[in-house]
Amino acid sequence: MLMMIVLHTISDILDLDALLADMANLTLLELILLFVLPFLGGLAGFFLMISATGNMISMQKQLKRGRSAKDIGKRQVMGGFLLLIFAMLCEGLLGYHGYIGELFKNLDNITATDPAILTYGAYHFETIHAIAWCVIINGIIHAILTKDGKWKNTTKLIKQYAIIAIVILILTPLMWALADLIVPGYPYATDPVTGREIQYAVLGKSSIWDFVIRFFLAPLAAKWEPIFPYLAVSCIGSIIGIYLSQERKKIDLTFWKKLLKVGLIMFMIGAAGFIANLVIVVMEEGIDPALALYMNISEHRYWTVENGAPFLGWLFQFLLLNGFSLCAIIMIIRLVEFRGKGKMFAEKTVFIRRLGFIAFTIYTIQYLYNLIHFIVSSILGDPYVRQDWGPTLIILTLTLVAYYLITWAWEKIGYIGSMEWMMGTIAAYLIPGKKVTMVLKWWEKGKLDVEGAFYNAEWLNIIEKDEVNHKGLAESRLSYKLSRLGFIFFPFSFVSYIAAKKAAKNEKENEYQKKGRILGLSGIILFFVLLIVCISLKLSTLGISF
């Protein structure tokens, strides 16, 4: 969620057109950022994978406690549809893409706000919608696969989810073709009746049939993140959750290494095909169409032949982004839960975890950065004018400060009024197993358990801190491995150097610890040297012009 705020703020406020119009005078750092930021913006699957992991752990725990697979399936379906309803409400009315969000984009002239978003916005399909549909479908799948105590066979469950993920990828182009057959041109063509993209059904213009058919076509082939292929990402997250829900003694690093290899293979194949697609576009059409295609990397439905990706673009884009996401999740869990640092890591990341604790609400109220953009741009000149890097970073900083203050203060009353509170309140009355038996006032039933679920949560350490194999130099070996990765992905240099310094306390100085410390420090120095070079050099300095 922190990454989402940073990326959305920069993408909506930075004057990208002005930067691209004068590329020769861009510094190397700016050029790198212009390529890295869209890539990071495409990692919505990262959030979906994490969500699926947590959801699967929850389902497996309930099965262990004796709840039937059928009951869990019912809860998932009802909870998923509740989330879907709120996602549609968010996109049409409450969210930063909805009517309230549009108001915050027109604070200098409220009357300029177009209320039309209320008539069609609910059919905009984002990550929240994908998560909702995946909760529904995964709930049904898991209820079928785990009936009669089959949830105990985790190896079989993992294989079944892997097969389902592969089948989803195979079916993806077929589902997209089916959507196009049912509604020609879906989702990008313009509907002659409504004047909007054919994905959207519009109140007052579209028929009842249009609303119904588009409701079911959206998860199949809508813009941004349809469940074909992103249900496969949910299945990958489910596999992680199934594995982590086992008894601690059954969890080891061998399976984790296999998953990491899968992620790396996905990433490398995806990168090769992704780059090949861009090269073909450059050779056939020129640099501008290739840049335009790349800038749409975050629109997961966009990379098709119709939109300029010549050969299986969607598949390579999917493998690239979600291979990276899988590797990132595996590495985070390896560095935290496999080292007994769950509680410590949580305590050092309170602000970031607050954003995740009410993730739907944070997504919804992103119009906060529009408010700050309005204030800062009005002080500097005209309201809502896109800015250069300096003012953009000021707006981003003020936005993060505002989020910190809001989430910190809101926490004191259990986030009453948040999207999670609204859904929790409704769920307390409707969803089996969610009904609250305590005598509470209606507005208390949806309060979030900040103390129990946030500060004193059940930390899922796989290896406790006192179980780390210091005799086998586990921390020293880890620091050495990370230090080598640091030359490819620089954050690992910082992590490895810190790990090596701490390893010296429990494992004393040894060959791996020394190498980890030296290589980690070398990676840090190299990073800062390259950073200075990239800030100092412009493309024109290197004799490169566009």
C-alpha positions as CSV (number, residue, x, y, z in Angstrom):
1,M,0.0,0.0,0.0
2,L,2.9,2.3,0.7
3,M,4.3,1.5,-2.8
4,M,0.8,2.2,-4.3
5,I,0.6,5.6,-2.7
6,V,4.1,6.6,-3.8
7,L,3.6,5.4,-7.4
8,H,0.1,6.8,-7.8
9,T,1.1,10.2,-6.4
10,I,4.1,10.5,-8.7
11,S,2.3,9.2,-11.8
12,D,-0.6,11.6,-11.3
13,I,1.4,14.7,-10.4
14,L,4.7,14.4,-12.2
15,D,4.8,16.2,-15.6
16,L,5.8,13.2,-17.6
17,D,5.1,14.7,-21.0
18,A,7.5,17.6,-20.3
19,L,10.2,15.2,-19.3
20,L,9.8,12.9,-22.3
21,A,9.7,15.9,-24.6
22,D,13.3,16.8,-23.5
23,M,14.8,13.4,-22.9
24,A,18.3,14.5,-24.0
25,N,18.5,16.7,-20.9
26,L,17.3,14.0,-18.5
27,T,19.8,12.7,-16.0
28,L,20.5,9.0,-16.0
29,L,18.7,8.7,-12.7
30,E,15.6,10.3,-14.1
31,L,15.7,8.0,-17.1
32,I,16.1,5.0,-14.8
33,L,13.2,6.1,-12.7
34,L,11.0,6.6,-15.8
35,F,11.5,2.9,-16.5
36,V,11.5,1.5,-13.0
37,L,8.4,3.3,-11.7
38,P,6.0,1.9,-14.4
39,F,7.4,-1.5,-13.7
40,L,6.7,-1.2,-10.0
41,G,3.3,0.2,-10.8
42,G,2.6,-3.1,-12.6
43,L,3.1,-5.2,-9.4
44,A,-0.6,-5.2,-8.4
45,G,-0.3,-9.0,-8.5
46,F,2.1,-8.7,-5.5
47,F,-0.9,-7.4,-3.5
48,L,-3.2,-10.1,-4.8
49,M,-0.7,-12.8,-4.1
50,I,-0.2,-11.6,-0.5
51,S,-4.0,-11.3,0.0
52,A,-4.5,-14.9,-1.3
53,T,-1.8,-16.2,1.0
54,G,-3.4,-14.6,4.1
55,N,-6.9,-15.8,3.0
56,M,-5.7,-19.4,2.5
57,I,-4.0,-19.5,5.9
58,S,-7.3,-18.3,7.4
59,M,-9.3,-21.0,5.6
60,Q,-6.8,-23.8,6.6
61,K,-6.9,-22.7,10.3
62,Q,-10.7,-22.8,10.3
63,L,-10.6,-26.3,8.8
64,K,-8.2,-27.4,11.6
65,R,-10.6,-26.0,14.1
66,G,-13.4,-28.3,12.8
67,R,-15.4,-26.0,10.6
68,S,-16.7,-27.8,7.6
69,A,-15.4,-27.1,4.0
70,K,-19.0,-26.3,3.0
71,D,-19.3,-23.6,5.7
72,I,-16.0,-22.1,4.7
73,G,-17.1,-22.1,1.1
74,K,-20.3,-20.2,2.0
75,R,-18.4,-17.7,4.0
76,Q,-15.9,-17.1,1.2
77,V,-18.6,-16.6,-1.4
78,M,-20.7,-14.2,0.8
79,G,-17.6,-12.3,2.0
80,G,-16.3,-12.1,-1.6
81,F,-19.6,-10.7,-3.0
82,L,-19.7,-8.2,-0.1
83,L,-16.2,-7.1,-1.0
84,L,-17.2,-6.9,-4.7
85,I,-20.2,-4.7,-3.9
86,F,-18.0,-2.3,-1.9
87,A,-15.4,-2.3,-4.7
88,M,-18.1,-1.3,-7.2
89,L,-19.4,1.3,-4.7
90,C,-15.8,2.6,-4.3
91,E,-15.2,3.0,-8.1
92,G,-18.5,4.7,-8.7
93,L,-18.9,6.9,-5.6
94,L,-16.5,6.7,-2.6
95,G,-13.1,6.1,-4.1
96,Y,-10.4,8.3,-5.8
97,H,-11.7,7.1,-9.2
98,G,-15.3,7.7,-8.1
99,Y,-17.5,10.8,-7.7
100,I,-15.9,11.9,-4.4
101,G,-12.5,11.5,-6.0
102,E,-13.6,13.6,-8.9
103,L,-14.6,16.3,-6.5
104,F,-11.1,16.4,-5.1
105,K,-9.8,16.9,-8.7
106,N,-11.9,20.0,-9.1
107,L,-11.6,21.8,-5.8
108,D,-11.0,25.0,-7.7
109,N,-14.3,24.7,-9.4
110,I,-16.6,22.1,-7.8
111,T,-19.3,22.7,-10.5
112,A,-16.9,21.2,-13.1
113,T,-17.2,17.8,-11.5
114,D,-18.9,15.4,-13.9
115,P,-21.5,13.3,-12.1
116,A,-21.5,10.8,-15.0
117,I,-19.0,8.6,-13.1
118,L,-21.9,7.6,-10.8
119,T,-23.7,6.0,-13.8
120,Y,-20.9,3.7,-15.0
121,G,-17.9,3.9,-12.5
122,A,-18.9,0.7,-10.7
123,Y,-17.9,-1.3,-13.8
124,H,-14.3,-0.1,-13.6
125,F,-12.3,-3.3,-12.7
126,E,-9.3,-2.8,-10.4
127,T,-7.3,-5.0,-8.1
128,I,-10.0,-4.9,-5.4
129,H,-12.5,-6.4,-7.8
130,A,-9.9,-9.1,-8.8
131,I,-9.4,-9.9,-5.1
132,A,-13.1,-10.1,-4.5
133,W,-13.7,-12.5,-7.4
134,C,-10.7,-14.6,-6.4
135,V,-12.0,-14.9,-2.8
136,I,-15.3,-16.2,-4.3
137,I,-13.8,-18.6,-6.7
138,N,-11.0,-19.8,-4.4
139,G,-13.6,-20.3,-1.7
140,I,-15.6,-22.6,-4.0
141,I,-12.5,-24.4,-5.2
142,H,-11.1,-24.9,-1.7
143,A,-14.5,-26.2,-0.4
144,I,-14.5,-28.8,-3.2
145,L,-10.9,-29.8,-2.8
146,T,-10.9,-30.1,1.1
147,K,-14.2,-31.8,1.8
148,D,-14.1,-35.0,3.9
149,G,-10.9,-34.0,5.6
150,K,-8.8,-33.7,2.4
151,W,-7.3,-30.4,3.6
152,K,-4.8,-32.5,5.6
153,N,-3.0,-33.6,2.4
154,T,-1.2,-30.4,1.8
155,T,1.1,-31.9,-0.9
156,K,-1.9,-32.9,-3.0
157,L,-3.5,-29.5,-2.4
158,I,-0.4,-27.7,-3.6
159,K,-0.2,-29.8,-6.8
160,Q,-3.9,-29.2,-7.4
161,Y,-3.6,-25.4,-7.1
162,A,-0.5,-25.5,-9.4
163,I,-2.5,-27.4,-12.0
164,I,-5.3,-24.9,-11.7
165,A,-2.9,-22.0,-12.1
166,I,-1.5,-23.5,-15.4
167,V,-5.1,-24.2,-16.7
168,I,-6.0,-20.5,-16.0
169,L,-3.1,-19.3,-18.1
170,I,-4.0,-21.7,-20.9
171,L,-7.7,-20.6,-20.8
172,T,-6.9,-16.8,-20.7
173,P,-6.8,-16.1,-24.5
174,L,-9.8,-18.3,-24.9
175,M,-11.8,-16.4,-22.3
176,W,-10.7,-13.1,-23.9
177,A,-11.9,-14.3,-27.3
178,L,-15.2,-15.5,-25.7
179,A,-15.8,-12.0,-24.2
180,D,-15.1,-10.5,-27.6
181,L,-17.5,-12.9,-29.2
182,I,-20.3,-12.1,-26.8
183,V,-19.7,-8.3,-26.9
184,P,-17.6,-7.5,-30.0
185,G,-14.6,-5.3,-29.1
186,Y,-14.7,-5.9,-25.4
187,P,-13.3,-4.2,-23.4
188,Y,-11.6,-1.4,-25.5
189,A,-14.1,-0.6,-28.3
190,T,-16.4,2.4,-28.0
191,D,-20.1,1.5,-27.3
192,P,-22.1,3.5,-29.9
193,V,-25.1,3.6,-27.4
194,T,-23.2,5.1,-24.4
195,G,-20.2,6.7,-26.1
196,R,-17.9,5.1,-23.5
197,E,-15.7,2.0,-23.7
198,I,-17.8,-1.1,-24.2
199,Q,-16.7,-2.5,-20.8
200,Y,-19.0,0.0,-19.0
201,A,-22.7,-0.3,-18.7
202,V,-24.2,3.2,-18.2
203,L,-27.4,4.0,-16.2
204,G,-30.1,5.5,-18.3
205,K,-28.5,4.3,-21.6
206,S,-27.6,0.6,-21.3
207,S,-30.2,-2.2,-21.1
208,I,-30.7,-4.5,-18.1
209,W,-29.0,-7.2,-20.2
210,D,-26.0,-5.0,-20.8
211,F,-25.6,-4.6,-17.0
212,V,-25.9,-8.3,-16.4
213,I,-23.6,-9.5,-19.2
214,R,-20.9,-6.9,-18.4
215,F,-21.0,-7.8,-14.7
216,F,-19.9,-11.3,-15.6
217,L,-17.6,-10.4,-18.5
218,A,-15.6,-8.0,-16.3
219,P,-13.8,-10.8,-14.3
220,L,-13.1,-12.6,-17.6
221,A,-11.6,-9.9,-19.7
222,A,-11.9,-6.4,-18.2
223,K,-9.2,-3.8,-18.4
224,W,-6.4,-3.6,-15.8
225,E,-6.6,-6.9,-13.9
226,P,-9.1,-9.6,-15.0
227,I,-9.0,-12.9,-13.2
228,F,-7.9,-14.5,-16.4
229,P,-5.0,-14.7,-15.9
230,Y,-4.8,-13.2,-12.4
231,L,-6.7,-16.1,-10.7
232,A,-3.4,-17.9,-11.4
233,V,-1.7,-15.4,-9.2
234,S,-4.2,-16.1,-6.5
235,C,-3.5,-19.8,-6.8
236,I,0.2,-19.1,-6.3
237,G,-0.6,-17.1,-3.2
238,S,-2.8,-20.0,-2.1
239,I,0.1,-22.5,-2.5
240,I,2.2,-20.3,-0.2
241,G,-0.6,-20.1,2.3
242,I,-1.2,-23.9,2.3
243,Y,2.5,-24.5,2.9
244,L,2.7,-22.0,5.7
245,S,-0.4,-23.3,7.4
246,Q,1.3,-26.6,8.2
247,E,2.9,-27.5,11.5
248,R,6.2,-25.6,11.9
249,K,8.2,-28.8,11.9
250,K,6.9,-29.7,8.4
251,I,8.1,-26.4,6.9
252,D,11.6,-26.2,5.6
253,L,13.8,-24.2,3.3
254,T,13.8,-26.8,0.5
255,F,10.3,-26.0,-0.7
256,W,11.0,-22.3,-0.3
257,K,14.0,-22.6,-2.6
258,K,11.9,-24.4,-5.2
259,L,9.4,-21.6,-5.1
260,L,12.1,-19.1,-5.4
261,K,13.5,-21.0,-8.5
262,V,10.0,-21.0,-10.0
263,G,9.8,-17.2,-9.5
264,L,13.2,-16.7,-11.0
265,I,12.3,-18.8,-14.1
266,M,9.1,-16.9,-14.5
267,F,10.9,-13.6,-14.3
268,M,13.7,-14.6,-16.7
269,I,11.3,-16.0,-19.3
270,G,9.0,-13.1,-18.9
271,A,11.9,-10.6,-19.2
272,A,13.2,-12.2,-22.4
273,G,9.8,-12.3,-24.1
274,F,8.9,-8.8,-22.8
275,I,12.1,-7.2,-24.2
276,A,11.7,-9.2,-27.5
277,N,8.2,-7.7,-27.9
278,L,9.6,-4.2,-27.3
279,V,12.5,-4.7,-29.7
280,I,10.1,-5.9,-32.5
281,V,7.9,-2.8,-32.0
282,V,11.0,-0.6,-32.2
283,M,12.2,-2.2,-35.4
284,E,8.7,-2.2,-37.0
285,E,7.2,1.1,-35.7
286,G,9.9,3.1,-33.9
287,I,10.8,4.1,-30.4
288,D,7.6,6.1,-29.6
289,P,5.1,3.2,-29.9
290,A,7.5,1.0,-27.9
291,L,7.7,3.6,-25.1
292,A,3.9,3.9,-25.2
293,L,3.5,0.2,-24.9
294,Y,6.0,0.0,-22.0
295,M,4.2,2.8,-20.1
296,N,1.1,0.7,-20.2
297,I,2.9,-2.2,-18.4
298,S,0.6,-1.8,-15.4
299,E,-2.6,-2.3,-17.4
300,H,-2.5,-6.1,-17.3
301,R,-5.1,-6.6,-20.1
302,Y,-3.4,-4.2,-22.5
303,W,-0.5,-6.3,-23.8
304,T,-2.3,-7.9,-26.8
305,V,-1.7,-7.9,-30.5
306,E,-4.6,-5.4,-30.9
307,N,-2.8,-2.9,-28.7
308,G,0.6,-3.3,-30.3
309,A,2.3,-6.3,-28.4
310,P,3.2,-8.6,-31.4
311,F,3.7,-12.0,-29.8
312,L,2.2,-13.4,-26.6
313,G,2.8,-10.0,-24.9
314,W,0.3,-10.6,-22.2
315,L,2.0,-13.9,-21.1
316,F,5.5,-12.5,-21.0
317,Q,4.2,-9.4,-19.1
318,F,2.4,-11.7,-16.7
319,L,5.5,-13.9,-16.1
320,L,7.8,-10.9,-15.7
321,L,5.7,-9.0,-13.2
322,N,4.5,-11.9,-11.2
323,G,7.8,-13.8,-11.2
324,F,9.3,-10.7,-9.6
325,S,6.4,-10.6,-7.1
326,L,6.8,-14.2,-6.2
327,C,10.5,-13.8,-5.6
328,A,9.9,-10.7,-3.5
329,I,7.4,-12.5,-1.2
330,I,9.6,-15.6,-0.8
331,M,12.6,-13.4,0.1
332,I,10.6,-11.3,2.6
333,I,9.3,-14.4,4.4
334,R,12.8,-16.0,4.3
335,L,14.3,-12.9,5.9
336,V,11.6,-12.5,8.5
337,E,9.7,-15.6,9.4
338,F,12.6,-18.0,8.9
339,R,14.7,-16.0,11.3
340,G,12.3,-15.5,14.1
341,K,12.0,-11.8,13.5
342,G,8.2,-11.5,13.0
343,K,7.5,-9.4,16.1
344,M,10.6,-7.3,15.7
345,F,9.9,-6.7,12.0
346,A,6.3,-5.8,12.8
347,E,7.4,-3.3,15.4
348,K,9.8,-1.5,13.0
349,T,7.2,-1.2,10.3
350,V,4.2,0.0,12.2
351,F,3.3,2.9,9.8
352,I,3.6,0.6,6.7
353,R,1.5,-2.1,8.4
354,R,-1.2,0.4,9.4
355,L,-1.6,1.2,5.7
356,G,-2.1,-2.6,5.1
357,F,-4.4,-3.0,8.1
358,I,-7.0,-0.9,6.4
359,A,-5.8,-1.5,2.9
360,F,-9.2,-1.0,1.2
361,T,-9.7,2.3,3.0
362,I,-6.3,3.5,2.0
363,Y,-7.0,2.6,-1.6
364,T,-10.3,4.4,-1.5
365,I,-9.1,7.7,0.0
366,Q,-6.2,8.2,-2.3
367,Y,-7.9,11.5,-3.3
368,L,-5.9,12.8,-0.3
369,Y,-2.9,13.4,-2.6
370,N,-5.2,15.3,-5.0
371,L,-6.1,17.6,-2.1
372,I,-2.4,18.2,-1.3
373,H,-1.6,18.6,-5.0
374,F,-4.3,21.3,-5.1
375,I,-2.9,23.2,-2.1
376,V,0.8,23.0,-3.2
377,S,0.1,23.8,-6.9
378,S,-2.1,26.7,-5.9
379,I,0.7,28.2,-3.8
380,L,3.2,27.7,-6.7
381,G,1.0,28.9,-9.5
382,D,-2.2,27.4,-11.0
383,P,-4.1,24.6,-9.3
384,Y,-3.6,21.0,-10.4
385,V,-0.8,21.9,-12.8
386,R,1.6,18.9,-13.2
387,Q,4.9,19.5,-11.5
388,D,8.6,18.8,-11.9
389,W,10.4,16.4,-9.6
390,G,11.0,18.9,-6.8
391,P,7.3,19.9,-6.1
392,T,6.2,16.3,-6.8
393,L,8.4,15.0,-4.0
394,I,7.2,17.7,-1.7
395,I,3.6,16.7,-2.4
396,L,4.5,13.1,-1.9
397,T,6.2,13.8,1.5
398,L,3.2,15.8,2.7
399,T,0.9,13.0,1.5
400,L,2.8,10.4,3.5
401,V,2.8,12.7,6.6
402,A,-1.0,13.1,6.3
403,Y,-1.5,9.3,6.0
404,Y,0.6,8.8,9.1
405,L,-1.4,11.3,11.2
406,I,-4.8,10.0,9.9
407,T,-4.0,6.3,10.4
408,W,-2.5,6.9,13.8
409,A,-5.4,9.0,15.1
410,W,-8.1,6.7,13.5
411,E,-6.5,3.7,15.2
412,K,-7.7,5.1,18.6
413,I,-11.3,4.4,17.8
414,G,-10.8,1.1,16.0
415,Y,-11.1,2.6,12.5
416,I,-14.9,3.2,12.8
417,G,-16.1,4.6,9.6
418,S,-13.5,2.9,7.4
419,M,-14.4,0.6,4.5
420,E,-13.3,-2.4,6.6
421,W,-15.6,-1.3,9.5
422,M,-18.5,-1.0,7.1
423,M,-18.0,-4.4,5.7
424,G,-17.3,-5.9,9.2
425,T,-20.5,-4.4,10.5
426,I,-22.6,-5.9,7.7
427,A,-20.7,-9.2,7.9
428,A,-21.5,-9.4,11.7
429,Y,-25.2,-9.6,10.7
430,L,-25.1,-11.7,7.5
431,I,-22.1,-14.0,7.2
432,P,-22.1,-17.4,9.0
433,G,-19.3,-17.5,11.6
434,K,-19.1,-13.7,11.6
435,K,-22.1,-13.0,13.7
436,V,-21.1,-11.4,17.0
437,T,-22.6,-13.0,20.1
438,M,-21.4,-10.3,22.5
439,V,-23.8,-7.6,23.5
440,L,-22.4,-4.6,21.5
441,K,-23.9,-1.5,20.0
442,W,-24.4,-1.8,16.3
443,W,-21.5,0.5,15.5
444,E,-19.1,-1.5,17.7
445,K,-19.6,-4.8,15.9
446,G,-17.4,-3.8,12.9
447,K,-14.6,-2.2,15.0
448,L,-11.2,-3.5,14.1
449,D,-9.3,-5.3,16.9
450,V,-6.3,-3.0,16.8
451,E,-4.7,-4.3,19.9
452,G,-5.3,-8.0,19.3
453,A,-4.9,-8.2,15.5
454,F,-2.3,-5.4,15.0
455,Y,0.0,-5.0,18.1
456,N,-0.4,-8.4,19.8
457,A,-1.0,-10.5,16.7
458,E,0.0,-14.2,16.4
459,W,3.4,-13.8,14.7
460,L,3.9,-16.7,12.3
461,N,7.5,-17.4,12.8
462,I,8.6,-20.6,11.1
463,I,11.9,-20.7,13.0
464,E,12.0,-18.8,16.3
465,K,14.9,-16.5,17.1
466,D,16.4,-19.0,19.6
467,E,16.1,-21.8,17.1
468,V,18.4,-20.3,14.5
469,N,21.3,-22.7,13.7
470,H,24.1,-20.5,14.8
471,K,26.4,-23.5,15.1
472,G,25.9,-24.1,11.4
473,L,26.6,-20.4,10.8
474,A,23.1,-19.9,9.4
475,E,23.2,-16.1,9.6
476,S,26.7,-15.7,8.3
477,R,25.9,-17.9,5.3
478,L,22.7,-16.0,4.6
479,S,24.6,-12.6,4.7
480,Y,27.1,-14.0,2.2
481,K,24.4,-15.1,-0.2
482,L,22.5,-11.9,0.1
483,S,25.7,-9.8,-0.4
484,R,26.2,-11.4,-3.9
485,L,22.6,-10.7,-4.8
486,G,23.2,-7.1,-3.8
487,F,25.1,-6.4,-6.9
488,I,22.0,-7.3,-8.9
489,F,19.4,-5.8,-6.6
490,F,21.0,-3.2,-4.4
491,P,18.7,-3.4,-1.3
492,F,20.2,-6.8,-0.5
493,S,23.6,-5.1,0.0
494,F,22.2,-3.1,2.9
495,V,20.4,-6.2,4.3
496,S,23.5,-8.4,4.0
497,Y,25.8,-5.9,5.6
498,I,23.4,-5.5,8.6
499,A,23.0,-9.3,8.9
500,A,26.7,-9.8,8.8
501,K,27.3,-7.3,11.5
502,K,24.7,-9.0,13.7
503,A,25.9,-12.4,12.9
504,A,29.3,-11.6,14.5
505,K,27.6,-11.4,17.9
506,N,26.2,-15.0,17.8
507,E,28.5,-16.7,15.4
508,K,31.7,-14.7,15.8
509,E,33.8,-13.7,12.9
510,N,34.0,-16.4,10.3
511,E,34.7,-16.8,6.6
512,Y,31.1,-16.3,5.5
513,Q,30.5,-13.4,7.9
514,K,33.6,-11.6,6.7
515,K,32.7,-12.1,3.0
516,G,29.1,-11.0,3.7
517,R,30.2,-7.9,5.5
518,I,32.9,-6.9,2.9
519,L,30.7,-7.7,-0.2
520,G,27.7,-6.0,1.4
521,L,29.7,-2.9,2.2
522,S,31.2,-3.0,-1.3
523,G,27.6,-3.1,-2.8
524,I,26.6,-0.2,-0.7
525,I,29.5,1.9,-1.8
526,L,29.0,0.9,-5.4
527,F,25.3,1.9,-5.1
528,F,26.1,5.4,-3.8
529,V,28.9,5.9,-6.5
530,L,26.4,4.9,-9.2
531,L,23.8,7.1,-7.7
532,I,26.1,10.2,-7.8
533,V,27.1,9.3,-11.4
534,C,23.4,8.9,-12.4
535,I,22.5,12.2,-10.8
536,S,25.4,14.0,-12.4
537,L,25.3,12.7,-16.0
538,K,22.7,13.7,-18.6
539,L,22.0,11.8,-21.8
540,S,23.2,14.9,-23.8
541,T,26.5,14.6,-21.9
542,L,26.9,11.1,-23.3
543,G,26.1,12.3,-26.8
544,I,22.7,10.7,-26.8
545,S,19.8,12.6,-28.4
546,F,16.2,11.7,-29.3
